[in-house]
């Protein structure tokens, strides 16, 4: 289970050993830029507590989410459907920087707010039917550093990555088919992290 840090990363190398692609670009924003956008997003995004339906009951999490896009795209995960809000100028700026760095294009973004290390995300795959099949998902991290785990769904092999403040991780190809991922809980972390996951929603009849 290798833990990958900035000093031994090569952005041209695939971090996943097989059945997928994941590229870590390290910090694409300086610390003061990252802190500026973290503060903006904390105070100007239309945050809602995340919800899931388990055994027919709606469970409300402390972690918060927001969904933005080119159009009011509908996106269903954890059996809850959300409708995208229009981009803010700041979100569009962040999207352009991510697209320029990764060479990919995106039409939507799911934002996640973790208030501290007591909030995380369990094992899952972003393979909902609304998403472009084998399309890229770009994850921009702002705020507290967090560990990000990959786990192969058949072999259970793991790859662990430290996501730094202002850093970019891009997953593409067959990654969401063969690799689950999570953000584990860490009670030592007392500051917030916002994760912007830029995605491509397939064309919908709106």
Secondary structure as UniProt FT lines:
FT   STRAND          3..4
FT   HELIX           6..8
FT   TURN            11..12
FT   STRAND          21..27
FT   HELIX           31..44
FT   STRAND          48..54
FT   TURN            55..56
FT   STRAND          57..69
FT   STRAND          74..77
FT   TURN            78..79
FT   STRAND          80..83
FT   STRAND          85..86
FT   HELIX           89..102
FT   STRAND          108..114
FT   TURN            117..118
FT   STRAND          121..124
FT   TURN            129..130
FT   TURN            133..134
FT   STRAND          137..143
FT   STRAND          146..152
FT   TURN            153..155
FT   STRAND          158..163
FT   TURN            165..166
FT   STRAND          167..172
FT   TURN            173..174
FT   HELIX           175..178
FT   STRAND          179..183
FT   TURN            187..188
FT   STRAND          193..199
//
